[in-house]
Amino acid sequence: MADYPPDAIEERHLAGTGPGGQNVNKVASVVQLRVDATRLGLSPAVYRRLRDLAGSRMTAGGMLILTARAHRTQEANRRDAHARLETLLKKAHHRPPHRVKTRPSRAAKARRVDNKKARSAVKKARGKPKLD
């Protein structure tokens, strides 16, 4: 894992939920990572992208909460949680390409209007004939 301040990441172990017999009642295999994103030293743009990517997993105070419960063992869930954190941070550091706005040319606008008028004339010709 990358070198982040040790006080920025807190690891909690919770008892699993749902069916599983005696094991689920005895073993705290679920791993919950609580990451204080404000202490990771991210630039404002990266922090914004992280907040957007995290969605409901980030609290209003900037605390990112990742819960791993897919595996039976605590160690596998710990690796899974840290891997998901790394993936999320890697995606947040990826800067999307800048979109250059384009505008249709005057000729393109004229062609579009001409096509619309032609189509309108075809549809108008399909109507009932007028009896004068």
N, C-alpha and C positions, 0 to 999 in steps of 0.2 A: 504494500500500500504506500501511497505517496506520503511525504513527510508533512503532516499537518500538526498543529499544536495538540498535545495530548489532552488538554482540557476542552478541546472543541468537540470531541467525540465521546459519547457515553454509551456503554453497552449494558443492556438489561436482559435478563433471562426470565422468561415467563413460562408458566405451565401451558401446555397445549390444550386446545379445545376439541370437542367433538369425540367421536368414537375412537377407541384405541385400547380398551381394556385397562389393566393395572398400570401399564407403562405411562400412559398419558397423565395419570393421577400422581405418579411419583417423580417423574423426570421433567425438569424445566428445560425443554429442548428448543423452545421458540426463542429466537434472538431478535431483540429490538434495538436498532441503532438510533440514537438521538444525536444529531449533528447540528451544532450551532453554526449555521452557514455564515453568519456575520463575522465569525472568528477565523474563517479559513483564509482570509486575505485575498478574496476574489475581487477583480475589478468590477465596477458597477454594471457594465454590460454583461459580464459573465454571470454575475449574481442575478440580474434580471432574467437571463435565459434559463438559469437553474430554477428560479421561482416559477417560470412558465412551464418548464418541463415537469417539475415536481407536482404541480397542481395541488390537490387536497392533501398531499403528504407533507406540505410545508405549512407551518402555523403562521399566524400574523406576525409573531415575534421573530421569524427567521429560523425557526427550529425545524429541521428536516427529520422526519420520522420514517424509518424503513423497518418493516417487520418481515422476517424470514421464518417460514414454518413449513416449507415444502419437504424437508428431510426429517428423518427419524432422530438423527443425532445433533447435539448442540454444536459440535465442531463443523459439521457440514452446513448447518444453518448460518453459522458465523461467517464461513467462507462465502456463502451465497449473499449474505447481507453486504459484506465488504465489496464483493464483486459488483453488486448492483449499485453501490455508492460510487465506485470508480467509473462505471459505465455512464451514470448520470452526470458526473462531473466532466467526463470526457466529451459528452454530447453538449454540455453547457459551454465548454471551451471552444467548440467548433463554431466559427462565425459563418452565418449563411451568406451566400454571395449577394452583393448589392444589386438590386433590381433597377435597371435604367428604364424610366417611363418613356413610352413611345406614343406618338400621336399619328393618326391616319393623315395622309396627305390630302390636299384639296381635291385632287383627281380621284382618289379612292372614295372620298365622301360623295362626289358627284356620281361615280359609278354605282355606289350603293343606293342612292336616291333614284337613279334611272332604273335599276333593277326592281326596286319597290314599286315604282310607277307602272312598269311593264306588268308586273305580277298583279297589281291592282286592276289594270285594264282587263287582263284575262279573267279575273274573278268577276268583274262587273259584267262582262259579256255573258256569263253563265246565268244571269238573272232572268226573270220572266220578261218576255217582250212587252213593251208598252203599247197599248192600243189607243191610238190618237184619233 
